[in-house]
Amino acid sequence: MKAFDPMTILTARHAQHVVLVHFPIGAFITAVGFDYAAHWTKQQALAAAAYLNLLVAAASTVPVIGTGLVAWQWALEGQSLKGVLLVHLALGIASSALIGVSWWIHWRQRRRRAVLPLYRLPVEAIGVTIVALTAHLGGVLAGIS
């Protein structure tokens, strides 16, 4: 096996998921940080940065879910999921949904040119918590934790 061979990288059993998952995690946590800062300082530049990071996070969940499902099929040959892997899948879906809902709240209010609702802050905080739990279980599955 060659470490820098493109075919080795592209055909590894679950390497794509492990690499891609960092994009929505980082973008979402950064977006929430910007959003909280924008809420406290009332700076529109921070709110715009939060929106763009939420957009990147929401869009990048699509390939992450796809590569996760492909990894399940390749690595486990479609076997029934149990234990930590099943919880990781459920939390991953919940994470993606919360990231999407957070982006949608911002998108809807930007379209209406209205003030962002305060309920978005606890939704985003819950989203960061669920994302962190999902990432922790992913680390456990990868043998990192």
C-alpha positions as a Python dict, from the first residue, in 0.01 Angstrom:
ca = {
    (1, 'M'): (0, 0, 0),
    (2, 'K'): (138, 338, -103),
    (3, 'A'): (58, 633, 121),
    (4, 'F'): (40, 893, -157),
    (5, 'D'): (-109, 681, -434),
    (6, 'P'): (-441, 844, -543),
    (7, 'M'): (-610, 509, -602),
    (8, 'T'): (-516, 392, -252),
    (9, 'I'): (-664, 708, -106),
    (10, 'L'): (-982, 703, -316),
    (11, 'T'): (-1058, 334, -272),
    (12, 'A'): (-986, 300, 101),
    (13, 'R'): (-1284, 147, 283),
    (14, 'H'): (-1395, 459, 473),
    (15, 'A'): (-1119, 717, 431),
    (16, 'Q'): (-1335, 967, 243),
    (17, 'H'): (-1586, 991, 529),
    (18, 'V'): (-1313, 1035, 786),
    (19, 'V'): (-1159, 1320, 585),
    (20, 'L'): (-1479, 1498, 475),
    (21, 'V'): (-1648, 1496, 817),
    (22, 'H'): (-1416, 1772, 942),
    (23, 'F'): (-1563, 2031, 703),
    (24, 'P'): (-1917, 2051, 847),
    (25, 'I'): (-1788, 2015, 1204),
    (26, 'G'): (-1544, 2304, 1173),
    (27, 'A'): (-1774, 2525, 967),
    (28, 'F'): (-2071, 2473, 1200),
    (29, 'I'): (-1882, 2537, 1523),
    (30, 'T'): (-1721, 2844, 1367),
    (31, 'A'): (-2061, 2966, 1244),
    (32, 'V'): (-2212, 2931, 1590),
    (33, 'G'): (-1921, 3123, 1740),
    (34, 'F'): (-1969, 3401, 1484),
    (35, 'D'): (-2344, 3403, 1543),
    (36, 'Y'): (-2311, 3437, 1919),
    (37, 'A'): (-2051, 3712, 1872),
    (38, 'A'): (-2279, 3889, 1621),
    (39, 'H'): (-2570, 3865, 1864),
    (40, 'W'): (-2368, 4020, 2147),
    (41, 'T'): (-2189, 4287, 1942),
    (42, 'K'): (-2462, 4357, 1683),
    (43, 'Q'): (-2199, 4355, 1407),
    (44, 'Q'): (-2339, 4267, 1066),
    (45, 'A'): (-2002, 4141, 939),
    (46, 'L'): (-2004, 3869, 1204),
    (47, 'A'): (-2362, 3778, 1115),
    (48, 'A'): (-2263, 3749, 749),
    (49, 'A'): (-1966, 3528, 841),
    (50, 'A'): (-2198, 3310, 1050),
    (51, 'Y'): (-2439, 3272, 759),
    (52, 'L'): (-2167, 3179, 510),
    (53, 'N'): (-2017, 2923, 749),
    (54, 'L'): (-2363, 2775, 807),
    (55, 'L'): (-2409, 2749, 430),
    (56, 'V'): (-2078, 2564, 394),
    (57, 'A'): (-2161, 2338, 689),
    (58, 'A'): (-2508, 2252, 558),
    (59, 'A'): (-2385, 2186, 204),
    (60, 'S'): (-2094, 1972, 320),
    (61, 'T'): (-2318, 1741, 525),
    (62, 'V'): (-2450, 1589, 200),
    (63, 'P'): (-2123, 1422, 92),
    (64, 'V'): (-2046, 1332, 454),
    (65, 'I'): (-2372, 1139, 488),
    (66, 'G'): (-2317, 979, 148),
    (67, 'T'): (-1963, 866, 228),
    (68, 'G'): (-2076, 741, 569),
    (69, 'L'): (-2340, 523, 407),
    (70, 'V'): (-2089, 400, 149),
    (71, 'A'): (-1841, 319, 427),
    (72, 'W'): (-2112, 119, 602),
    (73, 'Q'): (-2177, -80, 285),
    (74, 'W'): (-1808, -135, 206),
    (75, 'A'): (-1665, -196, 552),
    (76, 'L'): (-1956, -393, 697),
    (77, 'E'): (-2105, -521, 372),
    (78, 'G'): (-2446, -381, 465),
    (79, 'Q'): (-2477, -568, 796),
    (80, 'S'): (-2723, -439, 1053),
    (81, 'L'): (-2580, -164, 1264),
    (82, 'K'): (-2560, -208, 1641),
    (83, 'G'): (-2413, -38, 1942),
    (84, 'V'): (-2186, 261, 1898),
    (85, 'L'): (-2212, 254, 1519),
    (86, 'L'): (-2591, 274, 1530),
    (87, 'V'): (-2580, 560, 1780),
    (88, 'H'): (-2319, 735, 1562),
    (89, 'L'): (-2551, 707, 1262),
    (90, 'A'): (-2851, 839, 1456),
    (91, 'L'): (-2651, 1130, 1599),
    (92, 'G'): (-2503, 1201, 1256),
    (93, 'I'): (-2850, 1234, 1109),
    (94, 'A'): (-2955, 1455, 1400),
    (95, 'S'): (-2640, 1666, 1356),
    (96, 'S'): (-2707, 1714, 987),
    (97, 'A'): (-3068, 1807, 1058),
    (98, 'L'): (-2970, 2064, 1323),
    (99, 'I'): (-2706, 2214, 1093),
    (100, 'G'): (-2966, 2236, 816),
    (101, 'V'): (-3227, 2390, 1047),
    (102, 'S'): (-2975, 2646, 1175),
    (103, 'W'): (-2887, 2746, 819),
    (104, 'W'): (-3256, 2757, 720),
    (105, 'I'): (-3341, 2992, 1010),
    (106, 'H'): (-3069, 3231, 897),
    (107, 'W'): (-3159, 3199, 527),
    (108, 'R'): (-3529, 3264, 591),
    (109, 'Q'): (-3462, 3572, 800),
    (110, 'R'): (-3208, 3710, 551),
    (111, 'R'): (-3461, 3663, 271),
    (112, 'R'): (-3726, 3849, 468),
    (113, 'R'): (-3473, 4109, 585),
    (114, 'A'): (-3598, 4046, 937),
    (115, 'V'): (-3424, 4020, 1271),
    (116, 'L'): (-3299, 3674, 1357),
    (117, 'P'): (-3514, 3502, 1621),
    (118, 'L'): (-3360, 3438, 1961),
    (119, 'Y'): (-3461, 3070, 1958),
    (120, 'R'): (-3183, 3009, 1706),
    (121, 'L'): (-2919, 3039, 1980),
    (122, 'P'): (-3034, 2736, 2184),
    (123, 'V'): (-3093, 2542, 1859),
    (124, 'E'): (-2733, 2613, 1760),
    (125, 'A'): (-2603, 2525, 2109),
    (126, 'I'): (-2788, 2193, 2098),
    (127, 'G'): (-2648, 2141, 1749),
    (128, 'V'): (-2289, 2193, 1868),
    (129, 'T'): (-2350, 1946, 2152),
    (130, 'I'): (-2492, 1681, 1919),
    (131, 'V'): (-2211, 1739, 1667),
    (132, 'A'): (-1954, 1696, 1946),
    (133, 'L'): (-2115, 1371, 2063),
    (134, 'T'): (-2129, 1242, 1706),
    (135, 'A'): (-1763, 1333, 1650),
    (136, 'H'): (-1661, 1166, 1976),
    (137, 'L'): (-1832, 841, 1877),
    (138, 'G'): (-1673, 865, 1533),
    (139, 'G'): (-1335, 891, 1705),
    (140, 'V'): (-1417, 588, 1917),
    (141, 'L'): (-1507, 393, 1602),
    (142, 'A'): (-1188, 503, 1428),
    (143, 'G'): (-982, 397, 1728),
    (144, 'I'): (-870, 751, 1808),
    (145, 'S'): (-1047, 796, 2142),
}
